[in-house]
Amino acid sequence: ARLQPSDWQLIHQASLAEVEETLLAEDKIPPAELIEQVLVPRDGAYRSLELLDRPTPSMVTTLVAQFERRPMSPLQGVMVAMRVDPREGRDVWVRLVPKAIDALGASTRAERSIEQAAVDRMVRLGLAHPDELVRESVCLSLAKYPNQIPAEGLATLMADSSERVRRAAIRAAGSTADQATQASLVDALKSPSPAIQAEAASQLLAQGEAEGFEALRRLSVSPDDEIRRRVLESLVRHPQVDREGTLRVLTQFLSDAKLEIRQRAVAGLEQVVGPDKDWENRPANQPKVFTEEQVSRWKRTMGTYFSPADSDEKLRRLEMIRKTQESINVLPVAN
């Protein structure tokens, strides 16, 4: 409806947040007149958002820079969603749309029809976009907001022609933690691609599934350095699924052929077990650089922990250690 003079008076007296809230409450996209006279003077980003259906690279760069300094508001997220063109290339979709998904995904007013319609439009168009980087980007954004994930769309992308899209879809599916997606994750463990297997296993591990741990243990001997690194990171993030097994794999990584993996294994053991006392007591001016000496010290420590008990006394002490571990959920620190 056309605004009356009395309406304009109230609008000019209201704050930007109040104007945005009123529009969202009434499920309204602001008309051009209101954008120009009320929103633009208070936030210049609205001028570019109004023209987003025909963006230029400089316009996108300016908007991205602004929203990196401050969060995008839900109303601005709605404007991005309703104006973004499905024929646009990756510049808008990869750089700006994820910020709009964040703005609407974090909104406490997501039950409003205009906000849900905005998210649905971005997700629907983004998951069907011809550019694989756009499809990947939308999947990664959705992983943070499981309630917004369309099961059918993800099921399609988990069989996408692009491996990077399949991995991103698996990550998004894993964040939902429901039975339907869990079956798809188990199926993904059979993929011929070790990268897909590792992603699916990581998501299952995050859901507390033993199948995820077993798959990661199998992948821990992969000849691919990147796969071993991802296995290590996943196990350190979720050691509770199989703590003993996790420690064995991390100890195995202390002998890895790649220095970076050995260093990450030390850092992982410090995180799961506890810090090395000698390392913590180093002089304040000594930089924290992982050394082979530190790797060797952890090898000795974990070797002692895993060595078989050879006497009744050792069995008794080991049982005491295990009971202590159960009560405080940590292992003895390395020394």
Buried (B, 14 or more C-beta within 10 A) or exposed (E): EEBEEEEBEEBEEBEBEEBBBBBBEEEBBBEEEBBBEBBBEEBEBBBBBBEBEEBEEEBBEBBBEBBEEEEBBBBBBBBBBBBBEBEBBBBBBBBBBBBBBBBBBBBEEBEBEBBBBBBEBBBBBBBBBEBBBBBBBBBBBBBBBBEBBBEEBBBBBBEBEBBBBBBBBBBBBBBBBEEEBBEBBBEBBEBEEBBBBBBBBBBBBBBEBEBBBBBBBBBBEBEEEEBBBBBBBBBBBBBEBBBEBBBBBBBBBBEBEEEEBBBBBBBBBBEBBBEBEEBEEEEEEEEEEBEEEBBEBBBEBBEEBEEEEEEEEEEEEBEEEEEEBEEEEEBEBBE
